[in-house]
Amino acid sequence: MSNIDIGISEKARLEIAEGLKHLLADSYTLYLQTHNFHWNVTGPQFRELHLMFEEHYIDLATAVDELAERIRTLGVPAPGTYDAFAKYSSITEIEGVPSASEMVAILNSGHEQVVQTARKVLAAAQESDDESTASLVSDRMRIHEKTAWMLRAMQEFPKPVSSGLGFAA
């Protein structure tokens, strides 16, 4: 590692980069799941989910690049193999092709896991006054929280509204 003098101690840079490796691995695993589900979704919500999953995996593709580049900026090699991602990721791969509703639930869980991983990295970045990492991670958290909310909303089924006449309207 070359001499890096950006106002963050070497120990803090290494700790933050290690956390970012986990966030990168979670994000990449979620990217792969989302892209897989985009290709394989079926059912009455096909078009809506197919397009939504595409939006999500495109965002994730940009995110993994930004995360890897931040790790490099901190002077640490970024992981870039399936083995490395499997080692660092908290998200488990899914075998087979789940139903559309299961896909939504799985992706919701994945986005929530990314938020949890991001919170740990954010705390380390804030403690070390690493505003660049904190800003990147905070932005990613906001996106994943909103995406999880939208996926959760898709899983809720409206309750029938009573018309007052003894039957649902």
C-alpha positions in Angstrom: 0.0 0.0 0.0 1.4 3.4 -0.9 1.6 6.3 1.4 -1.9 7.8 1.6 -2.4 11.1 3.4 -6.1 12.0 3.2 -6.6 12.7 6.9 -7.7 9.3 7.9 -5.3 7.0 9.9 -4.1 3.8 8.2 -5.9 1.7 10.8 -9.2 3.5 10.2 -8.8 3.3 6.4 -8.3 -0.5 6.7 -11.2 -0.9 9.0 -13.5 1.1 6.7 -12.3 -0.7 3.6 -13.0 -4.0 5.3 -16.6 -2.9 6.0 -16.9 -1.7 2.5 -15.9 -5.1 1.2 -18.8 -6.6 3.1 -21.1 -3.9 1.7 -19.8 -4.5 -1.8 -20.3 -8.3 -1.5 -23.9 -7.9 -0.2 -24.6 -5.4 -3.0 -23.1 -7.7 -5.7 -25.0 -10.7 -4.4 -28.2 -8.7 -4.4 -27.4 -7.5 -7.9 -27.0 -11.1 -9.1 -30.3 -12.2 -7.4 -32.2 -9.2 -8.9 -30.8 -9.8 -12.4 -31.7 -13.5 -12.1 -35.2 -12.7 -11.0 -35.6 -10.2 -13.8 -34.8 -13.0 -16.3 -37.0 -15.6 -14.6 -40.0 -13.9 -13.2 -43.4 -15.1 -14.4 -47.0 -14.6 -13.5 -49.7 -11.9 -13.6 -47.2 -9.2 -12.4 -44.6 -10.2 -15.0 -44.3 -6.9 -16.8 -44.3 -4.8 -13.6 -41.8 -7.0 -11.8 -39.6 -7.5 -14.9 -39.3 -3.7 -15.4 -38.8 -3.0 -11.7 -36.1 -5.6 -11.2 -34.3 -4.1 -14.2 -34.3 -0.7 -12.6 -33.0 -2.2 -9.4 -30.2 -4.2 -11.0 -29.0 -1.2 -13.1 -28.8 0.8 -9.9 -26.9 -2.0 -8.2 -24.5 -2.3 -11.0 -23.6 1.4 -10.6 -23.4 1.0 -6.8 -21.0 -1.9 -6.9 -18.6 0.1 -9.1 -18.8 3.1 -6.7 -18.2 0.9 -3.7 -15.2 -0.9 -5.3 -13.7 2.4 -6.3 -14.1 3.8 -2.8 -12.2 0.7 -1.4 -9.5 1.4 -3.9 -9.4 5.1 -3.0 -8.7 4.0 0.6 -5.7 2.0 -0.7 -7.1 -1.5 -0.5 -7.7 -4.0 -3.3 -11.4 -4.5 -3.9 -12.7 -8.1 -3.9 -13.9 -9.1 -7.4 -14.5 -12.9 -7.5 -17.4 -15.1 -6.7 -15.4 -16.8 -3.9 -14.6 -13.4 -2.3 -18.1 -12.2 -2.6 -19.4 -15.5 -1.0 -16.9 -15.0 1.8 -17.9 -11.4 2.6 -21.7 -11.5 1.8 -24.4 -11.8 4.4 -26.9 -12.6 1.7 -27.4 -16.3 0.7 -27.8 -17.4 -2.8 -31.2 -18.8 -3.8 -31.4 -22.1 -5.7 -34.0 -22.7 -8.3 -36.6 -20.2 -9.5 -39.0 -19.0 -6.7 -42.5 -17.7 -7.4 -42.9 -14.0 -8.2 -44.2 -13.3 -4.7 -41.2 -15.2 -3.2 -38.9 -13.2 -5.4 -40.3 -9.9 -4.0 -39.9 -11.2 -0.4 -36.4 -12.4 -1.0 -35.3 -9.1 -2.6 -37.0 -7.2 0.2 -34.9 -9.2 2.7 -31.8 -8.6 0.7 -32.3 -4.8 0.6 -32.9 -4.8 4.3 -29.6 -6.8 4.8 -27.7 -4.3 2.7 -29.0 -1.5 5.0 -27.9 -3.4 8.1 -24.4 -3.9 6.6 -24.3 -0.2 5.5 -25.1 1.0 9.0 -22.0 -0.7 10.4 -19.8 0.9 7.7 -21.4 4.2 8.2 -20.6 4.1 12.0 -17.0 3.4 11.3 -16.8 6.1 8.6 -18.4 8.7 10.9 -16.1 7.8 13.8 -13.1 8.4 11.6 -14.5 11.6 10.0 -14.5 9.9 6.6 -17.2 12.0 5.0 -16.7 10.6 1.5 -17.4 7.1 2.7 -20.2 8.3 5.0 -21.9 10.2 2.2 -21.6 7.2 -0.3 -22.9 4.7 2.3 -25.7 7.1 3.5 -26.9 7.6 0.0 -26.9 3.8 -0.6 -28.8 3.2 2.7 -31.5 5.7 1.6 -32.0 3.9 -1.7 -32.1 0.4 -0.2 -34.5 1.5 2.6 -36.9 3.0 0.0 -36.6 0.0 -2.2 -37.4 -2.3 0.7 -40.4 -0.2 1.6 -41.7 -0.5 -2.0 -41.1 -4.3 -2.1 -42.9 -4.6 1.3 -45.8 -2.6 0.0 -46.1 -5.0 -2.9 -46.5 -7.9 -0.5 -49.5 -6.4 1.3 -53.0 -7.3 0.2 -55.8 -4.7 0.7 -58.6 -5.7 3.0 -62.0 -5.5 1.5 -63.9 -2.4 2.4 -67.4 -3.0 3.9 -70.2 -1.2 2.1 -72.3 -1.3 5.2 -74.7 -3.7 3.5 -73.2 -6.8 4.9 -70.9 -7.6 2.0 -67.5 -6.3 0.8 -67.6 -3.6 -1.8 
